[in-house]
Amino acid sequence: MTPGQVVLLVLGILAFNIALWIPIVLWLRSRTRAIIAALARDIDASGERTLVAPESALYGGATGTHPWARGNAVVALTDRRVVVRRLAGEAFEIARADITAVREAKSFLGRSRGTPFVVLTARDGSEVGLLVREHRAWLAALGRS
């Protein structure tokens, strides 16, 4: 291959990736905004008090009965429950009364990120890991600072 062909190949690969990823990213952002708005309306209608408003997060997986597949999600904390609505996959909730412990962890289920996970332990011993923007706000709202 000549240097010109290599440059054309690299530019073609770059153009393909841009054409592929821009619609995916736009869809994720749109879906996230829609879920945040819908969850905020649901919480307002339920009469619950919002402790941490619905926000975009990464669901780090879980042990036990909760879904194990990681991915993008919208999470919120009320005075009665933690709500997790995954962008792809089933939504679930954990009643505040069922949360027996909360901690921060540098890694969860073999994954680590730059920010710590908020790990919730349920009464049945299962754990759920969340990567949220303000993990300290979550820890404080859940009773651990």
C-alpha positions in Angstrom: 0.0 0.0 0.0 1.2 3.5 -0.8 1.1 6.2 1.9 -1.8 7.8 0.1 -3.8 4.6 0.2 -3.1 4.2 3.9 -4.3 7.8 4.6 -7.5 7.1 2.6 -8.1 3.8 4.5 -7.7 5.6 7.8 -10.0 8.4 6.8 -12.6 5.8 5.6 -12.5 4.0 8.9 -12.8 7.3 10.7 -15.8 8.3 8.6 -17.5 5.0 9.1 -17.1 5.2 12.9 -18.4 8.8 13.0 -21.4 7.7 10.9 -22.0 4.8 13.2 -21.6 6.4 16.6 -23.2 9.8 16.3 -26.8 8.3 15.9 -26.1 5.9 18.8 -24.9 8.7 21.1 -27.8 11.0 20.1 -30.3 8.2 20.8 -28.8 7.5 24.2 -29.0 11.2 25.2 -32.6 11.5 23.9 -33.7 8.3 25.7 -31.9 9.4 28.9 -33.7 12.8 28.9 -37.0 11.1 28.3 -36.5 8.6 31.1 -35.4 11.4 33.5 -38.5 13.4 32.8 -40.8 10.4 33.1 -39.3 9.3 36.3 -39.5 12.8 37.8 -43.2 12.9 36.9 -43.8 9.5 38.4 -42.1 10.4 41.7 -44.1 13.7 41.9 -47.3 11.8 41.2 -46.5 9.3 43.9 -46.3 11.9 46.6 -42.8 10.7 47.6 -40.1 13.1 48.7 -37.1 13.2 46.3 -33.8 13.0 48.1 -31.6 12.7 44.9 -33.3 13.8 41.7 -33.4 11.4 38.7 -30.0 11.5 37.0 -28.0 9.6 34.4 -25.8 6.9 35.9 -24.0 3.7 35.1 -25.5 0.6 36.6 -22.6 -1.5 37.7 -24.5 -4.8 37.9 -25.7 -6.7 40.9 -25.6 -10.0 42.8 -28.6 -12.0 43.9 -32.0 -11.3 42.4 -31.3 -8.0 40.6 -30.3 -7.8 36.9 -26.6 -8.6 36.5 -26.1 -6.9 33.1 -24.3 -3.6 33.4 -25.2 -0.5 31.4 -26.5 3.1 31.2 -29.4 3.9 33.5 -31.4 6.6 35.2 -31.4 6.4 39.0 -33.3 8.4 41.7 -33.6 8.2 45.4 -36.7 9.0 47.3 -37.7 8.7 51.0 -39.2 5.3 50.1 -37.1 3.7 47.4 -34.1 3.6 45.0 -35.4 3.5 41.5 -33.1 2.1 38.7 -34.4 2.4 35.1 -31.9 0.9 32.7 -31.8 2.3 29.1 -31.7 -1.3 27.8 -33.2 -3.9 30.1 -35.8 -4.1 32.9 -36.3 -1.4 35.5 -36.3 -2.3 39.2 -36.6 -0.7 42.6 -35.2 -1.3 46.0 -37.3 -0.3 49.0 -35.3 1.9 51.4 -36.5 -0.4 54.2 -34.7 -3.3 52.5 -31.4 -1.5 52.3 -29.3 -2.7 55.2 -25.9 -1.2 54.3 -24.4 1.4 51.9 -20.8 1.8 51.1 -18.5 3.3 48.5 -16.1 1.0 46.7 -13.3 1.6 44.2 -14.3 -1.5 42.3 -17.5 -3.6 42.1 -17.8 -7.1 40.5 -14.4 -6.9 39.0 -14.8 -3.4 37.5 -13.2 -0.2 38.5 -13.6 3.4 37.4 -12.1 6.8 38.3 -15.0 7.5 40.7 -16.2 5.1 43.4 -19.3 3.0 43.1 -22.2 3.4 45.6 -22.9 -0.1 46.7 -26.2 -0.9 48.2 -26.7 -4.1 50.3 -30.2 -5.4 50.5 -31.8 -7.4 53.3 -31.4 -10.7 51.2 -27.6 -10.1 51.0 -27.6 -9.0 47.4 -25.6 -6.0 46.3 -26.2 -3.3 43.6 -23.5 -1.1 42.3 -24.2 2.4 40.9 -21.8 5.0 39.4 -23.4 8.3 40.0 -22.1 11.9 39.5 -22.3 12.9 43.2 -21.6 9.7 45.1 -21.2 11.7 48.4 -24.8 13.0 48.1 -26.1 9.5 47.7 -24.1 8.2 50.7 -25.3 11.2 52.8 -28.9 10.7 51.7 -28.7 7.0 52.5 -27.3 7.7 55.9 -23.6 7.3 55.4 -21.2 10.2 54.8 
